[in-house]
Amino acid sequence: MTPEQFITSNAALIAPPLVPEIKLYLATEVVPLWHATEDELEKIGLPPPYWAFAWAGGQALARYILDHPGMVRGKRVLDIGAGSGLVGIATAKSGAAHVLAADIDAHAVAAIRLNAAANACAVTVTQDDLIGAPSDWDIILVGDLFYERPLAERLLAWLGRLAVPALLGDPGRNYFPRDKVEKLASYCVPTTRDLEDREIRETGVYRLLQD
């Protein structure tokens, strides 16, 4: 089974609650993927399906971009750790000149392509790990990537070296750099206790401050 076949068989095309303009292939409570454990996924050779959920940080960042298209219009934009591609799709819809969505998971790459096509958006996709790569982007978007220390440290060190403007969407993850950001907006994002510890996550959109 190809990644595309797996996605269309195990996810439904639905709109995230905070971003009804966009439809994504997401897990729902009526498909087994929603309840699969990491052990069960490992047995079939599948990494945790982060692409199958519209995480709070990504929803907030996508909402902000759709409401403030001038942030990305005409620009070359990187959506790093793109997951479902929600942020990149919102960026394409907002008039970016070029959008690159990067994720190291092959199923996420397939999901982004499917989701971009479902929304009639031009989004380029790569499976390359771009953290550490040189930049020719005008702005970098980071939706909900501060959930583990090694990733957060690599990401922040790279962004600091690049000195490229970066917007972050985050609902208060443990490794979010609270002392290095300027808050731009706040949203109450509907979620589920299958993913989070509450049904509404207060989630911010931030500009990363340059050293």
Secondary structure, DSSP 8 states (H G I E B T S, - for coil): --HHHHHHHH-EEE--TT-TT--EEE--TTSGGGT--HHHHHHTT----GGGS--HHHHHHHHHHHH-GGGTTT-EEEEET-TTSHHHHHHHHTT-SEEEEE-S-HHHHHHHHHHHHHTT---EEE-S--TT-----SEEEEES--SSHHHHHHHHHHHHHHT--EEEEES--TT--GGGEEEEEEEEEE--TTTSSSSEEEEEEEEE---
